[in-house]
Amino acid sequence: MASLPTHTPMAPWERTLQWWLFLLVMLCSLHGQWLAHGHDPYEFLRHGNDNLGYYQWLPATFIDHDHYHMYWAHPLLNGHSLS
């Protein structure tokens, strides 16, 4: 069985290509978001951004170990909460 080749650093052209691909994906995503919600800046900035939900999930997961009772969430009738 042949051994795996050792890791070699990327060539400069590979690093440049990687950055160009990243920028292309980022610009395509931004353009698609602008086409869908460009008429309303609030909706454009709001979609795909869930900072508050992340900061509710973080303490519920790592401190309380309970996903059903998150801080700053709306309590539901069944005892759970909705972020």
N, C-alpha and C positions, 0 to 999 in steps of 0.2 A: 504494500500500500504506500503510495507516494505521500510525502509530508506536505503540508500546506506551505505556500510561499510566505516568507516573512513580509511584514508590512513595510512598504516603501512610501516615502512622502509623495504627495501629489506634485505633478509637474506644474509649472506656472500657467500653462495654457489650460490645464484641467481645473485649476482654481478659478481662473477667469471665466471659463465656461460655466462653472457651478454658480458663480455670482450672476452671470447674465441670465441663466435659467431661473434663479430665484427672483430676480427683478421682473422677468417676463410674467411669471405666475402671479406675483404681487400686483403688477399693473393690470393684468387681465381680471383678477378678482376685484380690484378697486373699480375698474371700468364697469363690470357687471353689476356691482352694487350701485354705482351711480346711475346706470340705465334703469334699474328697478326702482330706486328711491330718490333720484336726484331732484325731483320736484318738491320734496319736503325734507329740509336738512335735518330735522329732528329724527325722522324715520331712518335717514341715511346713516346717522351716527349711532342710532340705537340698535339696529339689527346686527346680530352677530357679536354683541358685546354684553357679557354677563358678569361684570366685576362684582356686583353685590351678591349674586348667587354663589360665586366662587368663595367669597369671604364669609358666606353663611355656611357653606359646605365644609370649609377648612376646620373651624373649631368643632363642628358637629362630628366630624370624622375622627380627628386626632385627639381631641380633649374629652368630649362627652361620649364618643362611640355610639351615637344615636342619631340616625338620619331622619327620624320622624319628628323631632322637636328641635328645629333650627332656630337660632336667634334671628330676629328681624323678619320673620316670615309670618304669613297670615294663618292663624289657626283654623282648622276645618272641624266640622261636626264630629268626625270619626276619631279625633284626637291627634291626627297627623297635622303637618303644616305644609303650606304651599309657598314655595319661593317665588 
